Amino acid sequence: MDLYQKVRLIVKKLKEAYPEAKIALKFENPLQLLVATILSAQCTDERVNEVTEKLFKKYRTAEDFANASLEELAEDIKSTGFYQQKAKYIKEACRIIVEKHNGEVPKTMEELLEFPGVARKTANIVLANAYGIVEGIPVDTHVRRLSQRLGLVKSNQPEKIEKELMEIVPKEEWFIFPHLLQAHGRKVCLARKPKCEKCVIKELCDAYTSAN
């Protein structure tokens, strides 16, 4: 079986296992998704959702974030970790949104990548989930771990992993693919101790087959 067939089979089986797979971050508009995704670096989506529930009531527009006291904003997001750096990223990104984009989160990869703290992963998430524009495959910790365990990629760097995945994952599956891997990564293919006995794709997994 070649990689193309393998990926199609993995997607098919994971779709059956996780028919409701979708983004875990809670948001109501592109700005909220941008902020939540920046906060999600080195932090669980559950914790981010706890923080943003209050945060998005306090800061409703890009202007609110841009004009916020850096110390106060950092305190508001403290429990997400790396909070001082994240506060700077959010405040600066929102300043650019206000000054260059009339308060609206831009809809292109190039413009999003101009924001501090925004790499392709964040830009892909915002474009796909807020605007329905699918330009690539966001590589978070789950996508990275599972892609490597399954034997789909050789690289260890997110942007190279994305390129490898874009070559073997059918384009019409780019949107759902990361959500499927994230769902499976949270429930079964855990980082430290994967539950291989419960895995619906174990026969397609290089790590499992090589160990058994």
C-alpha positions as CSV (number, residue, x, y, z in Angstrom):
1,M,0.0,0.0,0.0
2,D,1.4,3.4,-0.9
3,L,1.2,6.5,1.2
4,Y,-1.7,8.0,-0.8
5,Q,-3.8,4.8,-0.2
6,K,-2.8,4.7,3.4
7,V,-3.8,8.3,4.1
8,R,-7.2,7.8,2.4
9,L,-7.8,4.7,4.6
10,I,-6.7,6.6,7.7
11,V,-9.1,9.5,6.9
12,K,-12.0,7.1,6.2
13,K,-11.6,5.2,9.4
14,L,-11.1,8.3,11.6
15,K,-14.2,9.9,10.0
16,E,-16.2,6.9,11.0
17,A,-14.7,7.0,14.5
18,Y,-15.1,10.8,15.0
19,P,-18.0,12.0,12.9
20,E,-18.3,15.2,15.0
21,A,-14.6,16.1,14.8
22,K,-14.2,19.9,14.7
23,I,-12.0,22.6,16.2
24,A,-12.0,22.5,20.0
25,L,-11.4,26.3,20.6
26,K,-14.6,28.3,21.3
27,F,-15.0,31.5,19.3
28,E,-17.7,33.7,17.7
29,N,-15.7,35.6,15.1
30,P,-12.3,35.7,13.4
31,L,-10.7,38.0,16.0
32,Q,-11.7,35.7,18.8
33,L,-10.3,32.7,16.9
34,L,-7.0,34.5,16.3
35,V,-6.6,35.4,19.9
36,A,-7.6,31.9,21.1
37,T,-5.1,30.3,18.7
38,I,-2.3,32.5,19.9
39,L,-3.2,31.6,23.5
40,S,-3.2,27.9,22.6
41,A,0.5,27.7,22.1
42,Q,1.9,25.3,24.8
43,C,-1.5,25.2,26.4
44,T,-4.5,22.9,26.3
45,D,-7.6,24.0,24.4
46,E,-9.7,23.4,27.5
47,R,-7.6,25.9,29.5
48,V,-7.8,28.4,26.6
49,N,-11.6,28.1,26.5
50,E,-11.8,28.8,30.3
51,V,-9.7,31.9,29.9
52,T,-11.4,33.3,26.8
53,E,-14.9,32.9,28.3
54,K,-14.1,35.9,30.5
55,L,-11.5,37.5,28.2
56,F,-14.0,38.0,25.3
57,K,-16.5,39.7,27.5
58,K,-13.9,42.2,28.6
59,Y,-12.2,42.8,25.2
60,R,-14.8,42.8,22.4
61,T,-12.9,44.4,19.5
62,A,-9.4,44.6,18.1
63,E,-9.3,48.2,19.4
64,D,-10.0,47.0,22.9
65,F,-7.0,44.6,22.8
66,A,-4.8,47.2,21.1
67,N,-5.6,49.8,23.7
68,A,-5.3,47.4,26.7
69,S,-2.7,47.8,29.4
70,L,-0.1,45.2,28.6
71,E,0.2,44.3,32.3
72,E,-3.5,43.9,32.7
73,L,-3.9,41.8,29.5
74,A,-1.0,39.6,30.6
75,E,-2.7,39.1,34.0
76,D,-6.0,38.2,32.3
77,I,-4.3,35.4,30.3
78,K,-1.8,34.3,32.9
79,S,-3.0,30.7,33.3
80,T,-2.3,29.9,29.6
81,G,1.4,30.1,30.2
82,F,4.1,32.3,28.4
83,Y,1.5,35.0,29.2
84,Q,3.7,38.1,28.9
85,Q,4.9,37.1,25.4
86,K,1.4,36.2,24.3
87,A,0.0,39.5,25.6
88,K,2.6,41.3,23.5
89,Y,1.6,39.3,20.4
90,I,-2.1,39.9,20.9
91,K,-1.8,43.6,21.6
92,E,0.6,44.1,18.6
93,A,-1.5,42.0,16.2
94,C,-4.6,43.9,17.1
95,R,-2.8,47.3,16.7
96,I,-1.9,46.2,13.1
97,I,-5.5,45.0,12.6
98,V,-6.8,48.4,13.6
99,E,-4.3,50.5,11.7
100,K,-4.0,48.4,8.5
101,H,-7.2,46.4,8.2
102,N,-10.0,48.6,9.5
103,G,-10.4,46.5,12.6
104,E,-11.0,43.3,10.7
105,V,-8.8,40.2,10.7
106,P,-7.4,39.8,7.2
107,K,-8.3,36.9,4.9
108,T,-4.9,36.1,3.4
109,M,-2.0,34.0,4.5
110,E,0.5,36.7,3.6
111,E,-1.2,39.4,5.8
112,L,-1.7,37.0,8.7
113,L,1.9,36.0,8.7
114,E,2.8,39.7,9.2
115,F,1.5,39.5,12.8
116,P,4.0,38.8,15.6
117,G,3.5,35.3,17.0
118,V,1.6,34.1,14.0
119,A,3.2,31.3,11.9
120,R,1.5,29.1,9.3
121,K,-0.3,26.9,11.9
122,T,-2.2,29.8,13.4
123,A,-2.9,31.4,10.0
124,N,-4.2,28.1,8.6
125,I,-6.5,27.7,11.6
126,V,-7.9,31.2,11.3
127,L,-8.4,31.1,7.5
128,A,-10.0,27.7,7.5
129,N,-12.2,27.9,10.6
130,A,-13.2,31.5,10.4
131,Y,-13.4,32.1,6.7
132,G,-13.6,28.7,5.0
133,I,-10.3,29.4,3.2
134,V,-8.2,26.2,3.2
135,E,-4.6,26.9,2.1
136,G,-2.8,24.2,4.1
137,I,-2.8,21.8,7.0
138,P,-2.2,23.3,10.5
139,V,0.4,21.2,12.3
140,D,-0.1,21.3,16.1
141,T,1.3,18.8,18.6
142,H,-1.3,16.2,17.9
143,V,-0.9,16.4,14.1
144,R,2.8,16.3,14.4
145,R,2.9,13.3,16.8
146,L,0.4,11.2,14.9
147,S,1.8,12.0,11.5
148,Q,5.2,10.8,12.7
149,R,3.9,7.7,14.5
150,L,1.8,6.7,11.5
151,G,4.8,7.0,9.3
152,L,3.3,9.7,7.1
153,V,6.1,12.2,7.4
154,K,9.9,12.1,7.9
155,S,10.4,15.7,9.1
156,N,10.3,17.0,12.6
157,Q,9.7,20.7,11.8
158,P,6.0,21.8,11.6
159,E,6.3,23.7,8.2
160,K,8.1,20.8,6.6
161,I,5.6,18.4,8.1
162,E,2.8,20.5,6.5
163,K,4.5,20.4,3.1
164,E,4.8,16.6,3.3
165,L,1.2,16.2,4.4
166,M,-0.1,18.5,1.6
167,E,1.6,16.2,-0.9
168,I,-0.2,13.0,0.3
169,V,-3.5,14.2,1.8
170,P,-6.2,14.8,-0.8
171,K,-6.9,18.6,-0.9
172,E,-10.6,18.1,-0.2
173,E,-9.5,16.5,3.2
174,W,-7.1,19.3,4.3
175,F,-9.8,20.9,6.4
176,I,-11.0,17.8,8.3
177,F,-7.6,16.0,8.5
178,P,-6.1,18.0,11.5
179,H,-9.4,17.8,13.4
180,L,-9.5,14.0,12.9
181,L,-5.9,13.6,14.2
182,Q,-6.6,16.0,17.1
183,A,-9.7,14.0,18.1
184,H,-7.7,10.7,17.9
185,G,-4.7,12.2,19.7
186,R,-6.8,13.4,22.6
187,K,-8.8,10.2,23.0
188,V,-6.6,7.3,22.0
189,C,-3.1,8.2,20.6
190,L,-1.9,9.9,23.8
191,A,1.6,11.3,23.9
192,R,3.0,9.2,26.7
193,K,1.0,6.1,26.7
194,P,-1.1,5.5,23.5
195,K,-4.1,3.2,23.9
196,C,-3.2,1.0,20.9
197,E,-5.7,-1.7,21.9
198,K,-8.5,0.9,21.3
199,C,-7.0,2.2,18.0
200,V,-9.0,1.9,14.8
201,I,-6.0,2.6,12.6
202,K,-3.3,0.6,14.5
203,E,-2.8,-1.7,11.5
204,L,-1.9,1.4,9.5
205,C,0.5,2.7,12.1
206,D,4.2,2.3,11.6
207,A,5.0,2.6,15.3
208,Y,2.4,-0.1,16.2
209,T,3.3,-2.6,13.4
210,S,7.0,-2.3,14.0
211,A,6.6,-3.0,17.7
212,N,4.3,-5.9,17.1
